């Protein structure tokens, strides 16, 4: 059972003799669950020892038995020996410490507790913080005792306190542990080993909707199908389908769905996509949290990472964002939420967030491109996310439009899509697919022609034309189109570059 206390909260009062109560009775801070979790992870994977050793430093474990086991694990790691419970028990037996730490049964109980490397690092940080608090408590007790001695010299006590504080700070800095070095790495490792060049979670390298290590936010008014779209991505992450909106979705180990906003409605929406053959996968790889969280994420920035670790999830869906923070309009709380988001991402947890738009923009004309300032709340919510997909349309309307407002790589859409509310599926309108439009144009298309078709008529803006040009260039690069360069000329005498469907593209569909 987790335990841990700090100094009493009440202010000590003077007694009749003019002294203050002693602090010896205060129980020192510790977290036995975190200590057990770290030791169990080290037994499962010896690489965990290398990850948590810089964080823990010296004498971090509260229980002497745990400190003994930790030192034996360090010795086995130095000798390049296995750290499993069998080898560990043998070494403890040789040293005469096995019974003192609780025997073989207790060591195997520790080994049954397994969390990921990222979780073990987080648990080690908890242990380190508790150890620091114990040192501060011990220092406070010594100070009280010195102050109660007959003839105590205030200046001498003050000097001793300052010396202890300096020594503690130098010890922490010299050990290279904790917040000053845990996430620091050399420049080459940061550029080459951080995972920037990885396959997207949803989409392709050229057109990415959800990139690893960056959160995806799906925004829209109530009833436009945000949840329908999100559920398809979740089921694809679980391996129950391969693509969403005709774009591939990478598999996940386990998804934690935070169903904070109307969980019964979320369950009803999911039920459209669930079949009897899915039971084993959903029981093993999908965890759903019903209702409010124990605390808002702006008040407990570690909570998101803790939830992922507790349920061994590598994907979290926040449904919806307004239920995860105290208020949406406070910049400070938005930054605090972003810290929670980044701590989870840093632990290898991918995040998808469902959110609402401002009410004043809910009735915008269909197809009109929204902007990031139409997302409800502080701008820091969208500033910290990696990708923003904005859904526009009328509540309950099966036909809506997806706008990709913030992109990891090439922009996707805008896409006119249709929700099948009975089956819980979403399909792309082929008439807005650049490849289909080009294939159906025997005389080819210019960038302006395509831009006009994509925006639904009217005079396209320069940005629309450039976007269309990029679409056509990607079709050329993929071998689905050929390009006929234009001819320069003045006052309308020139000829625009024109693109035609390649023979390969026509044959593939013919």
N, C-alpha and C positions, 0 to 999 in steps of 0.2 A: 504494500500500500504506500502511495506517495505521501511523503511527509516533508515538512520544512517550515520553519518559522523564522521570524526576524526579531529584532529588538521590540520590547513592549511599546505599544503606541501611546500609552498615557504618559504624561509628563511626570517624572519623579517629583514627589513632594518632600519637603524637609520634615524630618521627624523632630520629636521634642528635643533630642540631643543635638540637632543641627547637622545630622548626617543624611546621606541619600541612600536608598535601598541598594543592595548589591545586585549585580547582574548575573551572578554565577548560576542562578536557577534557570536562566533563559536557555531553551533548547537550541542547540546550534543548527543552522540551516543545512539541509542535505536533501538529496533526492535519490532514494534507493532504486526506484524504477529506472531512472536514467543510468545509474551505475550498472545495473543488471543488463540493460539493453546494450550498452557499449561492450561489456565483456562477452555477451553472447554473440554479437556481430563479429568480434575479433576471433572467436573460435570458428565461426563459419568461413571467414575470409581473412587470411592473414594480412592482406593489403589494407584492411581497415585500420590495423595498428599504425601503419605509416601515416594514414590520414588523420587519426585522432591524437597521435602522440604530440604534435606541435601545439595542439589546443590544450591538452590536459596539463602539460608541464609536470612538476613534481608534487607529490603528496596531495593529489586532488581528490582521491576517493575517501569518503567518510568512514565506511566500514573497514576495519583492519583486514578482514578476510578478503574484501574486494581489492584492497591495495596489494596484498600478497599475491593474489591471482594475477593482477595487472603486471607486477614485476616479473613473474614467471613467464607471462606471455611476451614481454619485452625480451627476455633472455632467449626464449625459443625463436623469436623473430631474428634476433642478432645472429643466431647460429644457423639460420635458414632451415629451421625444423618446422614440421607441421604444428599448427596451433589448435588442432581439434581436441575435444574433451578427453579422448583416450590418452593422447600424448601428454596433455596437460596434467591429468591425474597421475600419470606415471612420474612426471617430474616433481610434482608436489609430494608424492609418496617418498621419493628419494631424499627430498629435503626435510622430511619429517613434518610437513605442514598440511598434509591432506585432511586429517581429522580436525585440525584447528580451523580450517576454512569451511567446514560443514560436510566433508566427505564426498565420495564419488557421486552420490545422489544429488547433492546441491550443485555440483559442477555441471552435471547433465541437465539439471533444471535451467541453469543459466544458458546452456547451449540451445535450449528449446526456444529462446527468445531471439528472433532474427529480424533485423531491419536492414534496409539498404545502406550503402556507404554514406549517402547524403544524410540519411536519418541519423546514423551513428555520429556524424560530425555535429549535427544539431544537438544530440543528446550529450555529447562531450562538452559542448559549450555550456549546457545547463550545469554539468558537474563542475566545470571550471568556475562559473559564477558563484555557485554555492560554496566552493572552497575559498574564494575571495571573501565572501561574506563571513565565513567562519574566522578567517584571519582578522577581519575588521572587528568582529565581535570579541575575539580574544584580546585585541589591542585595547578595545574599550574597557574591558574588564580590568586589564592591567592598569589602565589610567585611573579608574575609579578606586582601585586598591591603593595606588600610590597617593592619590589625593586624600585618602582617609588616614594615612599614616601620620603619627604625631610629628609636628614640625615640618610637614611637607613644604617644599619650595615650589611655588607656582611656575617660576621661570624655568626651573630644571625640568619639571614635568612637561611644560610646553616644548622645550628643546627635544626631549625624548620622543614626544609625539611626532614632531616634524621630522626627526631622524628616521622613525619607523615608516612614515609615509613615503619619504624619499627612497628608502631601501625597498619598500614594496613595489614602488613604481619601477625602479631600476631592475628589480627581479623580473617583473612582467615583461619589460622591454627586452632584457637580455635573453629571456627564454624563447623569444620569438613566437609566443603563443597568443591566442585570443584575437581581438578585433584588428590589431595592427598588421598582422601578417597572414591571417588565415586564408584570405582570398587574393593575396598578391602573387603574381607570377611574372616571369621575365617576358620581355616583349615578343620574342620568337614564339614561345609557347602560346601566348595570348593570340597571336595572329594565326598560327598554324594548327593549334590543338584545341581551340575553344569550340570548334564545331560550326564555324560560320559557313563552310562549304558543305552543307548537308542537304539531303533531299527534303522537300517541304512536307508538312503534315497533311496539307490539303492543297492540291494544285500541282503545277509543274515548275521547273526552275525558271522558265520565262514568265509564267503567270501564276504567282503564288498568292493564295488567299490566307493561308496560315503557315507561318514559318516556325521551326523549332526554336525554343528559347525566347519567343515573343508571343504575347497574348493576342488573341483574336476577339474583337468586340463586334457583336451583331446588334444593330440598332434599328428601331422602327417603332411605329405607333402600335397600340394594342390591336390584335386581330389581323395583322398583316403576314403572319406565318413565321415569326422569328423562331418560335419553339419548334415548329414543324421542320424548319431547316436545320436547327441545332440537333434535333433528335436523329436526323439522317446522318449527320456527321458522327454523332456518338455511336450509332449502330455500325457505321463503317469502321470506326476506331476499334470496335469489338470484333470486327471480321465478319459481320453479317451481310455486308455488301462491300463492293470494291470502290465505287465512285459515287460522288454527289455532284450534281450539275455537270455531269460528264467529265469530271476531273478526279484523279485518283486521290484516295485518302490513305495515309499510312496507318498501320495497326498500332494498337496500344496494349499494354499489359493489363491494366485495370483502370476503370473510369470511376471517379467519385462525382456524383451529380448532386449539387446542393439545391434541392427543390424547396426553396424558401418562399417563393411566390406561388400560392395556390397549388400545393402538392397534389391534391386530388385531380385537378385539371391536367397537371403534367402527367400523372399516371394514366388518365384517360387518353391523352394524346399519344403516349407511348404504346398503349395497347393496340393501336391501329397497325403497328409494325411488328408485333410480337406473335410468334407462332409456338406451338408445343415443342417443336424441335429446337427452339432457342433456349429452353429452360436451363440446361447445364451451363451454357455460356453466361447467361444473365445472372445466375446464382454465384458463379465464380468470379466474373470479371466486371460486374457493374454493382456499385454500392450507391444507394440513394439516401441522402440526409433529408429528413422531412422537417419542414418548418424552420424557425429562426435558429441562428447559431448561438452558442453559449455567450458570445460577445461579438460586437461589431469589429470588423477588421481594422478600422482606424484606431481602435483602442487596444487591440491585441494583434500587432503586426506579425507575430509568430504563429498565429492560429491557423492560417491557411496551410503553411508548411507542416504544422503539427497534424492537421487533419489528413493530409496526404500520407504522412509517415505512418499514422495510426492505422490507416486502411490500405497501406502499401499500394497507393494509386500513383500512376504517372501522368494522369490527366484529371483536371478538375473543371467542371462546368458550373459557373455561377449564374443561377437563375432565380432572381435577377439582381443586377448590381445595386439597385436602390435598397435592397434588403440586407446588404452586406456592410453598409456604412451608416453612420449616424445621420448624416445629411449630405446631399449631393452638391450643395452650392458653396460650401466652405473650402477654400483653396488648401488650407492646412490639413483638413481631413482627407482631401483628395490625394495630397502628397503622402500622408500616412498610409492610405490604402495602397498607393503605388509601392511603398516600401514592403507591404505585405505581399503584393504581387511579385516583386522582384526576389524576395526571399524564397518563395516557392519555386520560381523559375530557376533560380540559382541552384536549387536542389534537384533539378532535372524534372520538375513537374510542369506539364504544358497546361495552359489556361485558356478557356473560352468563356466570355462574359456576354450575357444578354442584357440589353439596356434599352431605355426609352428615349424618344426624341422630345423636343420641346413641344408643348401643346399647341402653340401658335402656328407651328408648321405642319400639323397633322393633316390639314386639308389642302396641301399644296397640289397643284395639277400633276396628273400622272405623267411620268417621264421627265419631269423637271429635276435637274440635278441638284441634290441637296449639298450642304457644306458641313464641315465639322462643327461650326458654331451652332448648328441646329441640334446637336446632341445635348441632351439635358444635363445640367450640372456644370461644375467647374471644368475649365479647359484642360486641367491637369489630368483628368481621367483619360481623355483621348491622347494627350501628349505622351503618356507613358505606355500606351499600347502599341503593338507592332503593326496591326492591321485593323481597319474599320470597314465593315460591310453594312451598308445602310439600305433598308428595305422600305420602299415607298409604295403606297396604294391605299385603298379603302378597307376598313375593317371587314373581314369576312369575304372579301373579293378574292376569288381564286387566282386572278391575274395580277401580278405585282411586278415591280422592277427592282433589280439589285444594282446598287451603285457601290463601287469600290473606292472609298474616299481616301484611305491611307493604305499604301501598298508596300510590301517587302520587296517585290520585284515588279514586273510589268503589270499594268492595271488590267483587271478582269472586268469585262462589260463596258457600259451598262448592259445588263441582261434582262430581257422580258421573260418571266418564268410563270408557270402555272402550278398552283398547289392542287393536288388531289386530296381533298379533306377526308375522303372516305378511307383512302389507303395510306395517307400520311406521306405521300411522295411529292417531289417537285421536279418538273421537267423544264428544259430550256426551250423557248420559242425559236425554232430553226430559222425563222425569217430574219432574225437579228444576228445570226452567226455569220461572221465575215467570210468563212470558207464556203458556206452555202450560198451567200449572196454572190460571191465571185463565180461559183460554179454555174449559177443560173443567169449569168450575164454573158451572152455569146460575144458581145462587142467589148468585153472587158470593163474595168472600172478604174477611174482615177481616185486619188485619195479623197477629193471633194465629193465624188459620187458616193463613195462608201460612207463618208461622214454624214451626208444628207440622209442616207438610208438608216443609219444607226440612231440618229436623233429623231427619226420619224417625220422628216420633212422640214421645210424652212431653210433658212440660210445658216449653215454651220459656222461656228466661230473658229478662229485660227487654232485654238487648242483642240477642237474636235477634229479638224483636218489632220493635225499632227498625230493625234491618237490613231486615226484611221490609217495614216501612212505607216505607223509602227505595226499595226495589225497586218497590213499587206506585206511588209518586209519580213515578218515572221513566217508568213505563208511561203514566201520565196525561199527563205532559209530552210524550211522543212520540205521543199520540193513540190509543194502543192500549187505554186503559182510561178509565172514567169513575168519578167519586167521588160517593158519596152520604153526606153528612155525618151523623154520629151525633147522638143526642139525649142530653143530660146527664140524669142521674138518680141518686138515692141508693140505696144498699143493693141494687144489682142492678136498679134500675128503669130504667136508661139503655139506650141502644142504641149499639153501636160503629159507627164509620165503616166502610162497606162499599164494596168496589170491584167493578166489573163490566167484562167485556170490551166494548169499544166495537163499534159496528156495523162500523166500518172493519176492526177486528181479526178479527171473525167472517167478514166477507166475503172478506178477503184469503186466508183458509185454507179457505173453504167450497167 
